[in-house]
Amino acid sequence: MLEWLNLIVYGDVTLANLMLSMLVFIAALIVSKMLTIQLRRSLMDRISKEHLDTMLRVISYGIIIMAIIWIMPTVGFEPSGLLVAGGIVGLAIGFASQSIIGNLISGIFLMGERPVKIGDMILISDNLGFVEDIELISTKIRTLDGNFVRIPNETVFTSNITNYTSNPVRRFEYTVGINYADDADLAMQVIRGIIDEHPLAMVNPAPQVFVDSLSDSSVDIIVRIWSPSTEWWGVRMEMLWKIKQAIEEAGIEIPFPQRVVWYGADQRKEEPPEESDPYTQNNLEE
């Protein structure tokens, strides 16, 4: 009943071979479409639309090309010669573009692992700034002074990354020095009052205010405050000035470094008065 499937179309290729090739090709199209849709949903918030489209297009074409290579023997085409030539060309290109391939693979891993995302403030390879774009080959960072830095993805993937915005809250710290003659308890009370009044100073985690050390010129008070990561810099600058003003208004002085130098007593011995010659003295009296 199915003898018609063995009908030879050309050479040794039967109708069954052609139908199988068509089914494999259609299945490759379906898999390619489903995979690109899933990747688009999971990566649309991580990289820009332009680079996402390029990556998905490469993946889709790659699946289709592999399916075509797989069905070529089925329809009577032997790809061995093509594969050998392609292998030689690919080997040459691979040696010439090792860094590009490494950056490409690292870029794919970065998109999957997501250690950083667009808008994060990060420190990597001594570059501090905000992530502007994550491409397949490189990552772009806008530094705090407005410069754009392009970092290869291989460097990003293999380096230590400090992400300042991945945690919703961030802590900053001051060291406030007061005179030894001033009341440290009053100073800490004033500082706690300033913290409690600020709407962006976190209650949990709780702030910390305590005497940390006795320096040469001051009693050092450590102040630790938590604030939202997005407002961290502004709160840090504002709180420092408010603490200074409040301490001064309370009559507490923030000392400058000073040193008391004691001079030892003069060690030079006073020379005794010269003794007069009695004979000369008698002659003078006469």
C-alpha positions as CSV (number, residue, x, y, z in Angstrom):
1,M,0.0,0.0,0.0
2,L,2.9,2.3,0.7
3,E,4.9,1.2,-2.2
4,W,4.5,4.6,-3.8
5,L,6.9,5.9,-1.2
6,N,9.6,3.9,-2.8
7,L,9.1,5.6,-6.1
8,I,12.4,6.9,-7.3
9,V,12.4,10.5,-8.2
10,Y,16.0,10.9,-9.4
11,G,19.1,8.9,-8.9
12,D,18.8,6.9,-5.7
13,V,16.4,9.5,-4.1
14,T,12.9,8.2,-3.4
15,L,9.8,10.0,-2.7
16,A,10.1,9.0,1.0
17,N,13.5,10.7,1.1
18,L,12.0,13.9,-0.2
19,M,9.1,13.8,2.3
20,L,11.5,13.1,5.2
21,S,13.7,16.0,4.2
22,M,10.7,18.3,4.0
23,L,9.5,17.2,7.4
24,V,12.9,17.8,8.9
25,F,13.1,21.2,7.3
26,I,9.6,22.2,8.6
27,A,10.5,20.9,12.1
28,A,13.7,23.1,12.0
29,L,11.6,26.1,11.1
30,I,9.2,25.4,13.9
31,V,12.0,24.9,16.5
32,S,13.7,28.0,15.3
33,K,10.6,30.1,15.6
34,M,9.7,28.8,19.1
35,L,13.2,29.2,20.3
36,T,13.5,32.8,19.1
37,I,10.2,33.7,20.7
38,Q,11.2,32.3,24.0
39,L,14.6,34.0,23.9
40,R,13.0,37.3,22.9
41,R,10.7,37.2,26.0
42,S,13.5,36.4,28.4
43,L,16.1,38.8,27.0
44,M,14.0,41.8,25.9
45,D,14.8,43.6,29.2
46,R,18.5,42.8,29.2
47,I,19.8,44.0,25.9
48,S,18.7,46.6,23.3
49,K,16.1,45.6,20.6
50,E,18.6,46.1,17.8
51,H,21.2,43.7,19.2
52,L,18.5,41.3,20.3
53,D,17.2,41.1,16.8
54,T,20.6,40.4,15.4
55,M,21.3,37.6,17.9
56,L,18.0,36.0,17.3
57,R,18.5,36.2,13.6
58,V,21.9,34.4,13.9
59,I,20.4,31.7,16.0
60,S,17.5,31.2,13.6
61,Y,19.7,31.0,10.6
62,G,22.1,28.6,12.4
63,I,19.3,26.1,13.1
64,I,18.0,26.2,9.5
65,I,21.6,25.8,8.1
66,M,22.2,22.8,10.4
67,A,18.9,21.2,9.2
68,I,19.9,21.8,5.6
69,I,23.3,20.2,6.1
70,W,21.6,17.2,7.8
71,I,19.1,16.6,5.0
72,M,21.6,17.1,2.1
73,P,22.7,13.4,2.0
74,T,19.0,12.3,2.1
75,V,18.2,14.2,-1.1
76,G,21.4,13.0,-2.9
77,F,23.9,15.7,-2.1
78,E,27.1,14.7,-0.4
79,P,28.3,17.6,1.9
80,S,31.6,16.0,2.8
81,G,33.6,18.1,0.4
82,L,31.8,21.2,1.4
83,L,32.4,20.4,5.1
84,V,36.1,19.8,4.5
85,A,36.5,23.1,2.7
86,G,34.3,24.9,5.3
87,G,36.4,23.3,8.1
88,I,39.6,24.6,6.7
89,V,38.2,28.1,6.2
90,G,36.6,28.0,9.6
91,L,40.0,26.9,11.2
92,A,41.8,29.8,9.6
93,I,39.1,32.3,10.6
94,G,39.1,30.8,14.1
95,F,42.8,31.4,14.6
96,A,42.4,34.9,13.2
97,S,39.5,35.8,15.4
98,Q,40.0,34.1,18.7
99,S,39.4,37.2,20.8
100,I,36.2,38.0,18.8
101,I,34.8,34.4,19.4
102,G,35.8,34.6,23.1
103,N,34.0,37.9,23.4
104,L,30.9,36.5,21.6
105,I,30.7,33.4,23.8
106,S,31.3,35.6,26.9
107,G,28.5,37.9,25.8
108,I,26.1,35.0,25.5
109,F,27.0,33.8,29.0
110,L,26.6,37.3,30.4
111,M,23.1,37.5,28.9
112,G,22.2,34.2,30.5
113,E,23.8,34.8,33.9
114,R,22.8,38.5,34.1
115,P,25.4,39.8,36.6
116,V,24.6,43.3,35.4
117,K,21.8,44.9,33.5
118,I,21.3,48.2,31.6
119,G,21.2,51.1,34.1
120,D,23.2,49.4,36.8
121,M,26.1,51.3,38.5
122,I,29.1,49.0,38.4
123,L,32.9,49.0,39.0
124,I,34.9,46.8,36.7
125,S,38.5,47.0,35.7
126,D,38.9,50.3,37.5
127,N,36.0,51.8,35.5
128,L,33.1,53.1,37.6
129,G,29.9,54.1,35.8
130,F,26.5,53.1,34.6
131,V,25.8,50.3,32.1
132,E,24.5,51.8,28.9
133,D,24.4,48.8,26.6
134,I,25.3,45.0,26.6
135,E,26.2,43.8,23.1
136,L,27.3,40.4,21.9
137,I,30.9,41.5,21.7
138,S,31.3,44.3,24.3
139,T,29.7,46.2,27.1
140,K,29.4,50.0,27.2
141,I,29.7,52.0,30.4
142,R,29.1,55.7,31.0
143,T,31.5,56.9,33.7
144,L,30.5,59.4,36.3
145,D,32.3,62.2,34.4
146,G,30.4,61.5,31.2
147,N,32.9,59.4,29.3
148,F,31.9,56.2,27.5
149,V,34.1,53.1,28.0
150,R,33.8,50.0,25.8
151,I,34.9,46.8,27.6
152,P,35.2,43.5,25.8
153,N,32.8,40.9,27.1
154,E,35.5,38.5,27.8
155,T,37.0,41.0,30.2
156,V,33.6,41.6,31.8
157,F,33.0,37.9,32.2
158,T,36.4,37.1,33.8
159,S,36.7,40.1,36.0
160,N,35.4,40.9,39.5
161,I,32.3,43.1,39.2
162,T,31.0,45.3,41.9
163,N,27.4,46.1,41.4
164,Y,26.3,49.1,43.4
165,T,22.6,49.0,42.5
166,S,21.7,45.3,42.4
167,N,20.8,45.6,46.2
168,P,17.9,47.9,46.8
169,V,19.6,49.6,49.8
170,R,23.2,50.8,50.3
171,R,25.2,52.0,53.3
172,F,27.5,55.0,53.6
173,E,29.7,55.9,56.5
174,Y,31.2,59.1,58.1
175,T,33.9,59.6,60.7
176,V,33.1,62.7,62.8
177,G,35.7,64.0,65.2
178,I,34.9,66.1,68.2
179,N,37.1,67.8,70.9
180,Y,38.1,65.8,73.9
181,A,36.5,68.5,76.1
182,D,33.1,68.2,74.4
183,D,30.3,65.8,75.4
184,A,30.4,62.7,73.1
185,D,27.0,61.5,74.3
186,L,25.4,64.9,73.3
187,A,27.1,64.7,69.9
188,M,25.8,61.2,69.2
189,Q,22.3,62.3,70.3
190,V,22.4,65.2,67.9
191,I,23.5,63.0,65.0
192,R,20.8,60.4,65.7
193,G,18.2,63.2,65.7
194,I,19.4,64.4,62.2
195,I,19.2,60.8,60.9
196,D,15.7,60.2,62.3
197,E,14.4,63.4,60.6
198,H,15.6,62.4,57.2
199,P,12.9,60.6,55.1
200,L,15.4,58.6,53.1
201,A,17.5,57.3,56.0
202,M,16.5,53.7,56.4
203,V,15.1,52.4,59.8
204,N,15.8,48.8,58.8
205,P,18.7,48.2,58.6
206,A,19.1,50.5,61.5
207,P,21.7,53.3,61.5
208,Q,24.7,53.1,63.8
209,V,26.3,55.9,65.8
210,F,29.2,55.0,68.2
211,V,32.6,56.1,69.4
212,D,35.1,54.2,67.5
213,S,38.6,55.5,68.5
214,L,40.5,58.1,70.5
215,S,42.8,59.9,68.0
216,D,45.6,62.3,68.7
217,S,43.4,65.4,68.3
218,S,39.8,64.1,68.5
219,V,37.3,61.6,69.8
220,D,36.2,59.8,66.6
221,I,32.5,59.0,66.2
222,I,31.4,56.5,63.4
223,V,28.1,57.2,61.6
224,R,26.6,54.5,59.4
225,I,23.4,55.1,57.5
226,W,21.5,53.0,55.0
227,S,19.5,54.6,52.2
228,P,17.9,53.4,48.9
229,S,20.5,52.7,46.2
230,T,18.9,55.0,43.7
231,E,19.2,57.9,46.2
232,W,22.4,56.9,47.9
233,W,24.7,59.7,46.6
234,G,22.3,62.6,47.2
235,V,21.5,61.4,50.7
236,R,25.2,61.0,51.5
237,M,26.1,64.5,50.5
238,E,23.0,66.1,52.2
239,M,23.5,64.2,55.5
240,L,27.1,65.2,55.9
241,W,26.4,68.9,55.7
242,K,23.4,68.6,58.1
243,I,25.4,66.7,60.7
244,K,28.1,69.4,60.6
245,Q,25.6,72.2,61.0
246,A,23.8,70.5,63.9
247,I,27.0,69.7,65.8
248,E,28.2,73.3,65.5
249,E,24.8,74.6,66.6
250,A,25.0,72.4,69.7
251,G,28.3,74.1,70.7
252,I,30.4,71.1,69.8
253,E,33.6,71.8,68.0
254,I,35.1,69.7,65.2
255,P,38.8,70.0,65.8
256,F,41.6,70.3,63.3
257,P,44.7,68.2,63.7
258,Q,47.0,69.7,66.3
259,R,50.1,68.7,68.2
260,V,51.4,70.0,71.6
261,V,55.2,70.2,71.7
262,W,57.0,70.4,75.0
263,Y,60.5,71.9,75.1
264,G,62.9,70.4,77.7
265,A,64.7,72.7,80.2
266,D,67.8,74.4,79.1
267,Q,70.6,71.9,79.8
268,R,73.4,74.4,79.3
269,K,75.5,74.9,82.5
270,E,76.1,78.5,83.5
271,E,79.7,79.4,83.6
272,P,81.0,80.5,87.0
273,P,82.3,84.0,87.4
274,E,86.0,84.5,86.8
275,E,88.0,84.7,90.1
276,S,90.1,87.8,90.3
277,D,93.8,87.6,91.1
278,P,94.4,88.8,94.7
279,Y,97.7,90.4,93.8
280,T,96.1,92.4,90.9
281,Q,93.2,93.3,93.2
282,N,95.5,94.7,95.9
283,N,97.4,96.7,93.3
284,L,94.2,98.2,92.1
285,E,93.1,99.1,95.6
286,E,96.4,100.9,96.2
